[in-house]
Amino acid sequence: MVYNSDLFCKKCAQQIIVPEVVQEDLLSIIEEKLKKAGFYYRVAYRVKSVDSIVDKLRRKEYRKKASDNEDKKMQDLIGIRIILYFEDDVSICRNLLDTLFIEPGIWETTEANEYEFRAMKVNGIFKLPGYLAKTIVNPLLKDYIDDTFEVQVRTNSFEGWHEIEHDLRYKGSAFGDGNEHLARKMNSILATLELCDDSLVNLIEDLGHQHYKDHNWSDMIRCHYRLKLNNEDINPEIANILDNNINLAKAFYKFSREKAITKLWNNTSDRPPNLSVNYIIYIVNTIGPCNDKISEAFFNIEGKLGVDDCNNKRKKFEPFKRLGTYTVFKAETYLDTSNVTEMDAFKKASGYIYAWIKSRYNEALDGLPEYVNNYSGNEPGYSVDIVYNEKDMYFAQESTHIDAKIANRIWISKAVLKKTSDGIQFVVSNVYAEPKEKYRDTDNVLFSRPNFYGEIADNIGICDCERLKENVKCITDSNYDEFVGLIHNANRHFPVILFIGNKEKWLDKFDIGYFSYLVGYYAHIRIIEDLSCQERFAMQYHLDMNRYQDSITVLYAGEEPQTSYGSDIMDTTFEVIKLEQKKYWNENGCRAYRRRLVADIRENNIK
């Protein structure tokens, strides 16, 4: 890359577009966890202004040879600030944030010493989730701005002073030469704020100890754990157990806040629990004292650890938007006529498609024929058009319907069966349309083939040069040449996925059978177990001869082979996103590689 400071201008920076979905999803991912963990917190979000982008690029000289930032890019185009109310929550929150995204944060903190006081800085740089990074438009400065975002963690006391210090001391020189006595006063104020943060925690902890001595168990729990709990009082049965076992009560008072908060943070339930004194005692008991009487009491208590009802907030009206269309599945195959006539295959396949249409649209549209035939009909939200010519072996359908759950989304399914010189061609596409600003990234959000595609594949068979099956075919010397012919067949549309490995090791964890079930009707799954055959393939396709015996090679039509070796597979991480449920987590190793490979195959399918 050639360094070009002429790009560091307003005109280039103004072309950067960070869509609202980045703010919506990042805040949703982070706040879901902060709420579950019970932190007292506030969150702020910002995208760097055009002037700030230009100023920082010029000042830091990113990518300039022989500069301090030669190998760096600007990392804080997007910033999130988490303001916490208790000083000891800062380190806990930082550690938990490291578990949330695909990689731990790269943190920069203020080095404290005994002679100087200054605003405490805890700033972390995180990789943006891949699907969000793809939504950002940055046509001219992508070589200078990274696909990362900054998280700043502050206490409520220091939050305002960080802004002042950043502008007056970091960006300028207001506290420079000649103003040392004022800089000292500023440091004194910061020292006071630090003391206030520390004193507040100690005061509430001391208050909790007094409640422990007074057997006020509810207030003891509230003071020690300092979480945002509801007003529900301790259950009398639980209180009675603690009254009769002071050592047990002490165990709850002394238990690590961080462990309790981590347990809450890692809760994967779709609906958060009622955060109450009782619930805190419940979860602490499961990871700490494990007292049988406490466990039995909670088993007998019904409705005390319930879940908040969903907030049915009235949705704000939005004007109608132009819809974009997004493909979620496509296939161009042929029916397998090795065991039936072409006419029989055509009629059976037409019947499966029409049965799917009739089962879905029978109550929405009038006049659908009993059996497959020409038809055209539409009602608000639904339409079906069918052309059927049995003599010429031609069938085509296009159907649309509104999504039953997601507003402003319409589904469009198309299927064609037609007689060609090569057989009965079977072409399918599945598309949805929705407002463009709602679109995320199809490979992470949706992949959906119509049910009739699988039924036809199961009961008639579909071919992409060879019949596609949801299982693994073993390659040996006897069928190796046939396998190579499949790889180089110009009519092949779907990828070939070849496994070379020891089933006793990583292949068992990968679960190749489940993988074949997932993609077997739009990919050719093969495995080579014979050692001489493995070597033959490795030499022919230029694999690493030291590592090929544990590998996966993907051969997309018209592209060079892509091989991943054992270490690549075991070191894989993958972001799992379920946006409709606002769920986000990471997987590692073989399962992560399988998810990534499935996502890659599906993304390739819809290109």
Order of alpha helices (4+ residues) and beta strands (2+ residues): alpha-alpha-beta-alpha-beta-alpha-beta-beta-alpha-beta-alpha-alpha-alpha-alpha-alpha-alpha-alpha-alpha-beta-alpha-beta-beta-beta-beta-beta-alpha-alpha-beta-beta-alpha-beta-alpha-beta-alpha-beta-beta-alpha-beta-beta-alpha
